[in-house]
Amino acid sequence: MNAAAAIRRAIPVLAQYGTADSAIVRAWLIRAGLSKSEAVAAARFIPLALGRAIVLDGLGIALPDTYLLIHGDAREERKLAGEKFFSATQWLAATLGNDYGANTVGAVALLSAEVQAVNEALNAGAQPETLVASPPVVLWVDGVDDAPPRPWWKF
């Protein structure tokens, strides 16, 4: 399934079940037709991208263009732009708002840890222009992050 189709299937699921345990969210996303790796990527990057595109855009907050992938004691910094679910969600953000409504898309955006942290800082009296975000942290998922890439000849 292409990223745009997977994102469109994931939005209502994340809006309804996004606050549940990650394994439950992943199961609902798989039930909606996403593969395991798509479900993991959707849960990781759709709220982050929507939060940045809808809530944080234009506030003047310094947001990094990377994230940290954590596996035990190991840390690997990766580019967000290299994640198809992040890039595609940012590209589709305005359309998703029109298609699913502000309440549904807003609920997904509020799942973003960045949005939650900025909201807490603003409620505590911080000015948005003075905020600097650290790279988002993503936890390693066995069977997804260590899975070898599919050979080009397998469809």
Secondary structure, 3 states (H helix, E strand, C coil): CCHHHHHHHHHHHHHHHCCCCHHHHHHHHHHCCCCHHHHHHHHHHHHHHHHHHHHHCCCCCECCCEEEEEECCEEEEEEHHHCHHHHHHHHHHHHHHHHHCHHHHHHHHCCCHHHHHHHHHHHCCCCHHHCECCCCEEECCCCCCCCCCCCCCCC
